[in-house]
Amino acid sequence: MYCDTYAFIQIIYLIKVILRIVSIALPIILIVRLTISLVKAIASNEDEMKKEINRCIKRIIYAVLIFFIPSIIGLSMNLIGQGNYKVAACWNEATYTNVTKAKSIKEINTIKNSVEYTDKSLALYIEKFEEDIDSEDIKKTEQLKKDLDIAYSNLDVEKATLLRKEFNAKVEEIRNDLKKKQWEEIEEKMPEIVEIVGSGVSSNGMQLVMAYEGNEGYCDGNKTMYSAKNIGDGTITAGYGVTNYDQALAISLGFGNYFPMKSGDCVPVSVLDTIFAKDYASRSDMVRQELAKYNLTWQQYQIDAVVSLAYNCGDSYISRLVKAYKDGGNQGIWNNGFNKCTRASNGNPIFNEGLMNRRKSEYNLFTTGNYNKGF
C-alpha cells in the first residue's frame, strides 16, 4: 500500500473530495449564469445576442473542462505513480473504503501498543512475584490477549477497545492484590526489623522503602532465604533492595561471606534484613548531620522521604536535597533533587515510569506527611 499512514491517505482523500465538489459545483454555477445571460440576450438586440452566445460557448467549454479535472488528475497521477512517486501512487488508493481501513489500522495499533506496554509491566510483576499471583488470574490475562489478537486481525476497533479495558482492569487487579500481600508481609516483618535498630529509627519510613523496593523473591517455601537476582542493569539485588553495593556494610556487620552476591545465590533473610535496617538507620543519621550544617530542622516524614530517595539513587542526594531545600524550599527540593533521579539505568520506559511515580510519591510525603504505603 503506497498510502502508508492514515494521516497521509486522509489528506490525499480530502484533496480528491474537494476537487470533486469543485468539479460539480463550478459547472452548475456556470450553467446557471449561462442561462441567465441567454435570457437577457434574447431580450437584447441581435449583435448583443451573438456576443452572449460566444461567451456561453466558452463557459460551456470551461464547465466541461472543470468537470473532468479530477479524471485528468487521476490519469496523470496513475502515469506518474508508475515511477514510484509516493503522492501520485497513493492517489488512486485514497478511497473512502481505504481511508476507513487505514483509520481502523491506526486505532488498532494504538490499542496494541498500549496492551503490549501493560503486558510488559505485568511480566515484571510475574517475574518478581510469580508464587504470589493467582494462576487463574494469569490464565485470564492470557485468554484476553488471545481474544485481542483476533480483534486485531479483524480490525474490530470496538471489540479491541473493550478488551483492552478489561485487560487493563485485570492487570490493575493483580497489581493491587500483590501490593496488599506485599504490605501485609512487611507489617508482619516490621517488629523484627525494628528490633535490629531500636525504636529510634522510623518504622514508617522503613516500611515505605520496603514497599517501594519489594523483594526479589525467596529460594524456599518457608521464606527463610532471599533469592539474589540481576534486576536488568547488572546490579545483583536480594531482599528489600540490598545490592552488592552494600558489600562494605555487610563485611562490617560480619556477613562478608555472602558478598559479592551472584544471580541465583540464596542469602538468609536475617542477614539481608539486618543489612537493610542498619543501612536505613545510617542514612537517617546522614540526613540529620547534613541538616545540622545549615541549622535546619525537619519533621520525621521529611527525613523519611529523603532517605527513600537516597536509598534508591545514592547517598550523594542527601547533601544535594538538603542544600536544595535551604536555597529554594519545597520547589527547590523538587527541581534540584526529587526530579533529578527519574531515569532507569537500563533505559526501560516501564522502569522510568515507576521511578517518576516513586519520586512524586516521595515528594508528596515530604510536603504533606502522607505515608501512602509506597503505592
C-alpha positions in Angstrom: 0.0 0.0 0.0 1.5 3.3 -1.1 -0.6 5.4 1.4 1.5 4.1 4.3 -0.1 6.2 7.1 -3.6 7.2 8.0 -2.7 10.9 8.0 -1.2 10.7 4.5 -4.1 8.9 2.9 -6.6 11.1 4.7 -5.0 14.2 3.2 -5.0 12.8 -0.3 -8.6 11.7 0.1 -9.6 15.1 1.3 -8.0 16.8 -1.7 -9.9 14.4 -4.0 -13.2 15.2 -2.3 -12.6 18.9 -2.6 -11.7 18.6 -6.2 -14.8 16.5 -6.9 -17.0 19.1 -5.2 -15.4 21.9 -7.1 -15.8 20.0 -10.4 -19.5 19.6 -9.8 -20.3 22.9 -8.2 -18.5 25.2 -10.6 -20.1 23.8 -13.8 -23.5 24.2 -12.2 -22.8 27.8 -11.3 -21.5 28.4 -14.8 -24.7 26.8 -16.3 -26.9 28.9 -14.1 -25.1 32.1 -15.1 -25.2 31.0 -18.8 -29.0 30.6 -18.6 -29.5 34.0 -17.1 -27.2 35.5 -19.7 -29.1 33.9 -22.5 -32.4 35.1 -21.2 -31.0 38.6 -21.1 -29.5 38.3 -24.6 -32.8 37.2 -26.1 -34.3 40.4 -24.8 -31.5 42.5 -26.3 -30.5 43.3 -29.9 -29.1 40.8 -32.4 -25.4 41.9 -32.0 -25.6 41.6 -28.3 -27.2 38.2 -28.6 -24.3 36.9 -30.8 -21.7 38.2 -28.3 -23.6 36.5 -25.5 -23.8 33.2 -27.4 -20.0 33.2 -27.9 -19.5 33.8 -24.2 -21.9 31.0 -23.4 -19.9 28.6 -25.6 -16.7 29.5 -23.8 -18.5 28.9 -20.4 -19.7 25.5 -21.6 -16.2 24.6 -22.6 -14.9 25.7 -19.1 -17.6 23.8 -17.4 -16.8 20.6 -19.3 -13.1 21.0 -18.6 -13.7 21.7 -14.9 -15.9 18.7 -14.6 -13.2 16.4 -16.0 -10.4 17.9 -13.8 -10.5 15.0 -11.2 -10.4 12.4 -14.0 -7.5 14.2 -15.7 -5.6 14.5 -12.4 -6.3 10.8 -11.7 -5.0 9.7 -15.0 -1.9 11.9 -14.6 -1.3 10.5 -11.1 -1.6 7.0 -12.3 1.0 7.6 -15.0 3.4 9.4 -12.6 2.8 6.8 -9.9 4.3 4.1 -12.1 7.6 5.8 -11.4 7.1 5.1 -7.6 6.3 8.7 -6.7 4.6 8.3 -3.4 1.9 11.0 -3.6 1.0 10.0 -7.2 0.9 6.3 -6.4 -1.3 6.9 -3.4 -3.8 8.9 -5.4 -5.9 6.0 -6.7 -5.7 4.2 -3.3 -7.2 7.2 -1.5 -10.8 5.9 -1.4 -13.4 6.1 1.4 -13.0 2.4 2.0 -9.2 2.6 2.3 -9.4 5.7 4.4 -11.7 3.9 6.8 -9.5 0.9 6.8 -6.4 3.0 7.5 -8.1 4.7 10.4 -9.0 1.3 11.9 -5.4 0.1 11.5 -4.1 3.2 13.2 -6.6 2.8 16.1 -5.8 -0.9 16.4 -2.0 -0.2 16.5 -2.6 2.3 19.3 -4.6 -0.2 21.3 -1.9 -2.9 20.6 0.9 -0.7 21.8 -1.0 0.2 24.9 -1.7 -3.5 25.7 1.9 -4.5 24.9 3.2 -1.9 27.4 0.8 -3.0 30.1 1.7 -6.7 29.4 5.4 -5.9 29.8 4.7 -4.3 33.1 2.7 -7.4 34.1 5.6 -9.6 33.1 7.9 -7.8 35.6 5.4 -8.5 38.3 5.1 -12.1 37.3 8.9 -12.5 37.3 9.2 -11.0 40.7 6.1 -12.3 42.5 5.1 -15.4 40.5 4.5 -17.5 43.5 2.1 -14.9 44.9 -0.1 -14.4 41.8 -3.2 -16.5 41.4 -2.8 -18.8 38.4 -6.4 -18.2 37.4 -5.6 -14.5 37.1 -2.7 -15.3 34.8 -4.9 -17.6 32.7 -7.5 -14.8 32.4 -4.9 -12.3 31.1 -3.6 -14.9 28.6 -7.2 -15.5 27.3 -7.8 -11.8 27.0 -4.6 -11.4 24.9 -5.8 -14.2 22.6 -9.1 -12.5 22.2 -7.3 -9.3 21.4 -5.3 -10.9 18.7 -8.5 -12.0 17.0 -9.9 -8.4 17.3 -6.6 -7.1 15.8 -6.7 -9.4 12.8 -10.4 -8.4 12.2 -9.7 -4.7 12.6 -12.5 -4.7 15.1 -11.7 -1.5 17.0 -14.8 -1.5 19.2 -14.1 -5.1 20.4 -10.4 -4.4 20.9 -11.2 -1.2 22.9 -13.5 -3.2 25.2 -10.9 -6.0 25.6 -8.1 -3.5 26.3 -10.2 -2.0 29.2 -10.9 -5.5 30.5 -7.2 -6.4 30.2 -6.0 -3.2 31.9 -8.6 -3.7 34.7 -7.4 -7.3 35.3 -3.8 -6.3 35.4 -4.6 -3.5 37.9 -6.5 -6.0 40.0 -3.4 -8.3 40.0 -1.2 -5.4 41.0 -3.4 -4.2 43.8 -3.7 -7.8 45.2 0.1 -8.1 45.1 0.6 -4.7 46.8 -1.8 -5.8 49.6 0.0 -9.1 50.1 3.3 -7.2 50.0 2.2 -4.7 52.6 0.9 -7.5 54.9 4.2 -9.3 54.7 6.1 -6.0 55.5 3.9 -5.3 58.5 4.4 -8.8 59.8 8.2 -8.5 59.4 8.5 -5.0 61.0 8.8 -6.0 64.7 11.9 -8.0 63.8 13.3 -5.1 61.7 12.7 -2.5 64.4 14.3 -4.8 67.0 17.5 -4.8 64.9 18.0 -1.0 65.1 15.8 0.0 68.0 12.7 2.2 68.2 14.7 5.4 67.4 14.6 4.6 63.7 11.4 5.4 61.8 9.3 2.3 61.3 7.0 4.2 58.9 10.0 5.2 56.8 11.4 1.7 56.7 8.0 0.2 55.7 7.7 2.8 53.0 11.1 1.9 51.4 10.4 -1.8 51.7 7.1 -1.3 49.9 8.9 0.7 47.2 11.7 -1.8 46.8 9.8 -5.0 47.1 12.0 -8.1 47.2 13.3 -10.4 44.5 11.6 -13.5 46.0 12.6 -16.4 48.0 14.6 -19.6 47.5 12.4 -21.7 49.7 8.7 -22.1 50.5 9.3 -21.3 54.2 10.7 -17.9 53.1 14.0 -18.2 55.1 16.3 -17.4 52.2 16.1 -14.5 49.8 16.9 -15.1 46.2 19.5 -12.9 44.6 18.8 -11.7 41.0 20.1 -9.4 38.3 17.5 -6.6 38.1 18.3 -5.9 34.5 21.2 -3.5 34.6 23.8 -5.8 36.1 23.0 -4.9 39.7 22.6 -8.0 41.9 19.8 -7.5 44.3 18.2 -9.6 47.1 15.8 -8.9 49.9 14.4 -5.4 50.2 16.8 -3.6 47.8 20.0 -4.9 49.2 22.7 -4.9 46.5 26.3 -5.7 46.0 26.9 -2.0 46.6 26.2 -2.8 50.3 29.2 -5.2 50.4 31.3 -2.9 52.8 28.4 -2.7 55.2 27.9 -6.5 55.0 31.6 -7.0 55.8 31.5 -4.6 58.8 28.4 -6.5 60.1 30.2 -9.8 59.8 28.3 -11.0 56.7 31.1 -10.7 54.2 30.9 -14.4 53.2 27.6 -13.7 51.5 29.1 -10.9 49.3 29.5 -10.2 46.5 26.2 -11.9 45.6 25.7 -13.6 42.3 22.5 -14.1 40.5 20.8 -17.3 41.8 22.5 -17.1 45.2 20.4 -17.7 48.3 21.0 -15.5 51.3 19.4 -15.8 54.8 16.5 -13.5 55.4 18.0 -12.5 58.8 21.3 -11.4 57.1 19.7 -9.1 54.5 17.1 -7.7 56.8 19.8 -6.7 59.2 21.8 -5.0 56.4 18.7 -3.2 55.3 17.8 -2.0 58.8 21.4 -0.8 59.5 21.6 0.9 56.1 18.3 2.7 56.7 19.4 3.9 60.2 22.8 5.1 58.8 21.1 7.1 56.0 18.7 8.7 58.5 21.8 9.8 60.6 23.4 11.2 57.5 20.3 13.4 56.8 20.3 14.8 60.3 24.1 15.5 60.1 23.5 17.4 56.9 20.6 19.4 58.3 22.8 20.4 61.3 25.2 22.0 58.9 22.6 24.5 57.9 20.8 24.7 61.3 17.7 23.2 59.7 15.0 21.1 61.4 12.8 18.6 59.5 9.9 16.5 60.5 10.4 12.8 60.6 8.3 12.3 57.4 10.6 14.7 55.6 13.7 12.8 56.7 12.0 9.5 55.6 11.2 11.0 52.1 14.8 11.9 51.6 16.2 8.6 52.9 13.9 6.8 50.5 15.3 8.7 47.5 18.9 8.3 48.7 18.3 4.5 49.2 17.2 4.4 45.6 19.5 6.9 43.9 22.6 7.1 46.1 23.9 8.9 49.3 25.1 11.9 47.3 21.5 13.0 47.0 21.3 13.6 50.8 23.5 16.7 50.7 22.1 17.8 47.4 18.5 17.7 48.7 19.2 19.4 52.0 21.0 22.3 50.1 18.2 22.5 47.5 15.7 22.9 50.3 17.8 25.5 52.0 18.1 27.5 48.8 14.6 27.0 47.4 12.3 25.4 49.8 9.8 22.8 48.6 10.1 23.9 45.0 13.9 23.8 45.1 13.9 20.3 46.5 11.7 19.1 43.7 13.6 21.0 40.9 17.1 20.1 42.1 16.5 16.9 43.9 13.5 14.6 43.5 13.1 15.5 39.8 16.7 14.5 39.0 16.5 10.8 39.6 13.8 9.6 37.2 15.8 7.6 34.6 16.4 3.9 35.0 20.0 2.7 34.3 18.7 0.1 31.9 16.6 2.6 29.9 13.4 0.6 30.3 10.4 3.0 29.9 8.4 1.0 32.4 11.2 1.4 35.0 11.3 5.2 34.1 7.6 5.5 34.8 8.0 3.6 38.0 10.8 5.9 39.1 8.8 9.1 38.3 5.9 7.8 40.2 8.1 7.0 43.2 9.7 10.5 43.1 6.2 12.1 43.0 5.1 9.9 45.9 8.3 10.8 48.0 7.8 14.5 47.2 4.2 14.2 48.3 5.3 12.6 51.6 7.9 15.4 52.1 5.4 18.2 51.6 2.3 16.6 53.2 3.4 13.9 55.6 1.2 11.4 53.8 2.7 7.9 54.0 0.9 6.1 51.2 2.5 2.6 51.7 4.6 3.1 48.6 1.8 2.9 46.1 
